[in-house]
Amino acid sequence: MKHMKHVKHTQRKKRMVRTLSILCLLFFALLFTGCTSTDTAAETQDVPAQETAAETQDVPAQETAAGTQDVPDAVTVIDMMGRTITLEEPARRIVALTASDCEILYAIGAGDTLVGRGTYCDYPAEVLEVPAVESGANTNIEEIIALKPDVLLMSDMAQTEDQIAQLEAAGIQVVVSEAVDIEGVYYAIEMIGTLMGLEENAAAVIDSMKATFSDIAQRASGDGSETIYFEVSPLQYGLWTAGTHTFMDEIASMLGLTNCFADVNGWGEISEEQLLERNPDYIVTITMYFGEGPTPEEEILSRAGWENVTAVQNKAILNLQNNELSRPAPRLADGARMLFEFIYGE
Amino acid sequence: MKKRAEHFRTMEYIIFTAVTLAVLAGCICIGSVSIPLKDTVTVIRNAVTGTPQPEALAVSIILSVRLPRVLCVALSGAALALSGAAMQGLLKNPLADGSTLGVSSGASLGAVIAIAFGIRFPALPFAGTMIMAIVFAFLSLLMILGLSYKLDYSLSTNTIILIGVIYSMFVSSIMNVIIAFAGDKVKDITFWTLGSLQNSNYQNVLILTGAFAVCGSILFFRARELNAFAVGEDNARHVGVDVRRTKLIVLITVSVLIGVCVSIGGTISFVGLVTPHMVRMLVGPNHRRLLPASAFGGAVFLLLADLAARILLSPIELPIGVVTSLVGALVFIFIFYQTRKR
């Protein structure tokens, strides 16, 4: 009897340990999913590319000059993680994983060298004809190697050292392009220009961006008293906005506007109550419109409780749905101009 | 030990309702933007009596943002806890709940499919995600239970939970496949899966109230059968319960409740799991007492979790699921440990 009881007891104990361990597993799985969603937001903020860009800004041009003296066509760049990459000749076959790098390549007239693109690259339209490869967390090294590029352009978000080593072993040079501010975008364009042997085109793109920015910054008469709210995700899915350290914020201050969520760092989900209290003068939404139901502007105008928001009363809502203001690419200048025209007219 | 009443007595109803209403009122008064209590009362009194409102901001915040949200949260909490309690009784399984069984994941899959392929039903223009969520919740439940029966007729805790966990992973991989093909709508889907009660409006409140009233009363009138099930399915059959019918009715009802909740607020885990356990310690295992008490308990639990999500990091909002999982998991381990130690 006693023995029976003992057996029963250990069985129960075993069962308890088993169930507890399952619970712990569940718990950690949940914790982990919780973390990953916040991580992505944090990641974009902490990238130290700003420093790298600032420190090395003048270096590549000099080095390239020195390089060309030794071996005729050789190019050397320092990428945005501070790694030095030397090619025997300008790159002819490129795989670019981020949408912004694809845009830069087309902008400097090197679109025809693109042999592979990340899944989310969608501008300009021609890029959709280029074979797509998985990017980000699902990056598939084999797929990239099969395309036999000279250079892989990517951001430093999801790739591990091992993956970079694998690619380099396959003879593919990895160049990291990771701009977090407009200075960084200039650096990326210059770097990619050097890589492709198209320095002049790159310089022209940068000059045109700078011209646009200085033009609108001069003509913008705002003194920071008017506020703007950038809506990244509509109310239906929870309001998300772009706070400081985003391109939208940088361009807003260029136009003499104050981002009404300047106390949020990077992108974050914000409270609807706070938005109503902060009462922005302008709203920019980047929600896509699929041609059915109300347009994003109409949807914002119809929200209950938003009737008293200044931007809603003045119908001062702009929809920039083609990523003009969210990608580190030359089109930032277009986005800035559209925003300028929206706010200051013509 | 004092013998507990079979029914949920009127006095207990009054106490539970009072506590729930007090928490509800507290959640309406506290928020990311602080509004003086006096103004809050004025706004609500004016809204009820139809007197013109004085200050615009407080009116917008309380009537258009806070009130519908708080009501949605309370109703979702009640519905989720009720379905958790019913499932735990029906399956005689203390770990049964929409999230552990994979029903919530199934419902989200339905909603994601509806968003990705733009599924709409002509009669109910905005109910596409909701109907798909309900259908998928029910199909998932059938699939998981069917498979569990095949493997283990007694439907033991471990089998069901393991299959539930595997099913959730399977569903999340299917969702990733859909996201990979969804192109333009990737962003919408990603934000949807994060879950949010921000868009709560009075239409949602009405839908939740309706679903809760109908499904709640169906479940409540099955409380006696659930008591029989809690002893064992064979026992239920022996005392004359139509096992198959009861089971089907309870499962469909639970799927509808979970589907509606998921389509409005996304997956909110642990409410349905933890609340019935906490409540059981208070009112005992009889389902005629447990079911109504769980509904009240769930409402209070989710209201407090939502309050934390709204004000802790203001102006940033936390996803409510993060708060419930964090608190719920810890509370659950504690309860589990306490009951096993005894």
Interface residues (C-beta under 8 A of the other chain):
Chain A: M16 R18 T19 L20 I22 L23 C24 L26 F27 L30 L31 G34 S37 T119 Y120 S233 L235 Q236 Y237 G238 L239 W240 F261 D263 V264 G268 E269 I270 S271 E272 E273 Q274 L276 E277 N279 M288 F290 E292 R303 A304 G305 W306 E307 N308
Chain B: G31 S32 V33 A56 L57 S60 I61 L63 S64 V65 R66 L95 T100 G118 T157 N158 I161 L162 V165 A180 D184 K185 V186 K187 D188 F191 W192 L194 G195 S196 Q198 N199 N201 S269 R310 S314 P315 I316 E317 L318 P319 G321 V322 S325 L326 A329 F332 I333 F336 Y337 R340
